[in-house]
Amino acid sequence: MTKQDEQVCVVKGWQAGPVIDESTLSDDLTRHFYYTLGRDVVGESQLYLYHALALTIRDRLVARCRETNQQIKQQKRRKTAYLSLEFLMGRALGNAVLNLDLESQVTKALQAYCTELESVEQAEHDAGLGNGGLGRLAACFLDSCASLALPVVGYGIRYEYGMFNQSIEEGNQVEQPDNWLREGHPWELSAPEQAKRVKFSGYVQSYTDKFGREHRQWNSSQDVLAVPYDVPIPGYKNNIVNTLRLWKSEATDEFNLTEFNAGSYSEAVAQKNLAEQITMVLYPNDSSENGKELRLRQQYFLSSASIQDVLTQWIEQYGNDFTEFAQHHVFQLNDTHPSIAVAELMRILVDDHELDWDQAWNITTKTMAYTNHTLLPEALEKWSVSLFAKLLPRILEIIYEINARFLAEVAMHWPGDVQKQRDLSLIEEGGEPQIRMAFLAIVGSYSVNGVAALHTQLLTAGLFKDFYALWPDKFNNKTNGVTPRRWLAYCNPSLSQIISEKIGKDWIGDFAQIGQLRRYYDDPQFHIKWQQAKQQNKQRLVDLVKQRCGVEFDINMLFDVQVKRIHEYKRQLLNILHVIHLYDRIRRGDTQGMVPRCVLLGGKAAPGYMMAKKIIKLINNVAEVINKDPQVSAFLRVAFLPNYNVTAMETICPATDLSEQVSTAGKEASGTGNMKFMMNGALTIGTLDGANIEIRDAVGAENFFLFGAQAEHIDDIKAHYNPSEIIANNPDLNSVMHLLESGHFNLFEPGLFDDVINGIKSNNDPWLTAHDFASYIAAQRDVDKAYADQTYWTQMSILNTAASGSFSSDRTISQYCEDIWHLTPLDTTHQTVKTNTDTKS
């Protein structure tokens, strides 16, 4: 037998694998616990049992993942690469057990260890790969892509440290490292042989080939290795398992060796550290120049490694002919962060594969698609030309070339309009010229989408109106959604059970069926079960709040919740002003019609965002005063939940009665928390902002508590905005401001909240807090009236869940597939987990 034959045999045997099916699960768990991990006693900690179970489940995922990848390759399927700097995955174990339909087998296997799945899950850390809605949306999208059997690969960064762990000390946010990998990550599989080299720094020079053609070459670069770690993403009961490929940065051996041989051991170590810093921590605070540089490194590192990976796979299968590359691939850019991928694909095609510019641009503009997630101009990333010149010299040249050719097109469309060229240029001129990355993404993509109807309308009429005038067919809307597997079926088993008793279990895979619940909205017996499920979920949250905050919530009160990133436009401040208003009313004895409520807030403030941190401090100070006042506790209790994350939301969401979605109209692109709460039967109090508009349309205005200025009126309001006059003429707001200004909530910290107070009273307050206060208070009184009638409230709750079908990420991804990606679903009918006996022939 030749060496080549031996290699073929090894590969064939590896593909076949050992027997893996449900019947061996208990044996596999024991094998991993005793032999893979070398344990014989569970002990007090269930960490090793969790790892053993994760490896047991992973075995099944890997087998299905291999089959999925083989089908994509053999059938030459068109596929999507989803590039995102964030994937907020949460815990993987419970989701995998649900999607593989292994609940009963896992329960039986764990009985031998005198434990249950819920206990074992507690040993898993949330994967620290995101910091908010953007990352959680990406996680939902991956779940839906696999569940819809679509060939989609996620590409992200394997951050060693997540955003941060948040603790509250004396009411202040304190950041601590989130070393989520400290005990290992059993779900991932490394593939070091598929590592890619990513270039930084150096210089560019020209050379002429033997045919007399001039080329540009990036020389003396400081290369970094991108090592892939693959995480399997299972679809729901369809045997499809896609992949999330995460890149880890490492130093190249030869670079360090050169430094070392030159006698510069410390420099060699420093360069190794610099390389590994790229994926050390999620999103550094970019207020400093070092922070900006590191963030740009992360964005290019992700984009370059991912595009190289896709091109490598293409070359392995099709060779160096890129004629049909665009017919087989889509790169979906999740927000502006990976927009540098446009220039990087051009670099690789032009420099490495020697395509002429027009050929490469034709491929690029037929494969790139861009999703915008923000209406805040300051969030549309810009990078200084000088930083690019230092860090990415060849990419800078390509961006200038793209810009020159684009501006020629602008000049043809608007002859003689020099100002239009300045407005649309990828380079913003000034003392420090800046590269407008969102503009690069638009120019280089064939599709640009917003994430809610209002968001897309405001983009095309505002931020990107000139691009829309130039290319109206590029722009489209794809309203966000969330996966009903995690955000109802998994996180709310008590409610899921009674839903399935009424309409069957198919709704988990086909969430449009949830609409059948409308038939039971006025069924008294169903009401009882619905309310019982809510009370069970409230008790779980009561336990969590007691453990984390030391505050006693009461399940008989209305649970009023706002959990999300702390930001002025999301207006946690408006929420706490209402809390102060309730406190003031209670203290004055004005409790007629008031429904007792527990108010829960949670979320992280960016480390350098001082106003957001001050708002956290205010919330905690107000909570401390209220919770210590016996006169108030019968009507009002307040808590700020530290370290809000996916796992916490899985307890919070099912227990919530009232979902606070109170952003200033025109500021929230979409929101996804609003959808999770709605799925679980919470009612929304909110502005006409983001997806709130579509939620209200779906459930009916009578089942939504609306308040606040509308987006189209904001500019007129700002033109003559006088919050001091509003405060003077509104007794409720006047009383609230008096309590704040008198220092009632900071008796021993004088002047602490002056910035917050001045912000509310400023004529230039962009969030219009004072303006919307009266409308918000009126809507909250409507909440009290509705909750006082539990039959009416339960009807509205059921109708909210029944109307949530269109907010499934399955619907969103189906629209991406139909309108942007044009993928063909994989065949799920023949998918099986192969055994040795299946493949011996």
Helices and strands as residue ranges (DSSP letters): H 3-16, G 22-24, H 25-31, I 32-36, H 47-74, E 79-83, H 93-99, H 103-111, H 117-121, H 133-147, E 152-157, E 165-169, E 172-176, E 189-190, G 192-194, E 196-198, E 203-208, E 214-219, E 224-234, E 241-251, H 253-261, H 265-277, H 289-318, H 325-328, E 329-334, H 341-347, I 348-352, H 357-367, E 368-371, G 377-379, E 382-384, H 385-391, H 393-413, H 418-424, E 427-428, E 434-436, H 437-444, E 447-450, H 453-458, I 459-463, H 465-470, G 472-474, E 475-477, H 484-484, I 485-490, H 493-503, G 506-508, G 511-520, H 524-549, E 558-563, G 568-570, H 572-587, E 597-602, H 610-627, E 636-641, H 646-655, E 658-661, H 673-679, E 683-686, H 692-699, G 701-703, E 705-706, G 711-713, H 714-719, H 723-729, H 731-741, H 754-761, H 769-788, H 790-802, G 803-807, H 809-816, I 817-821, H 836-839
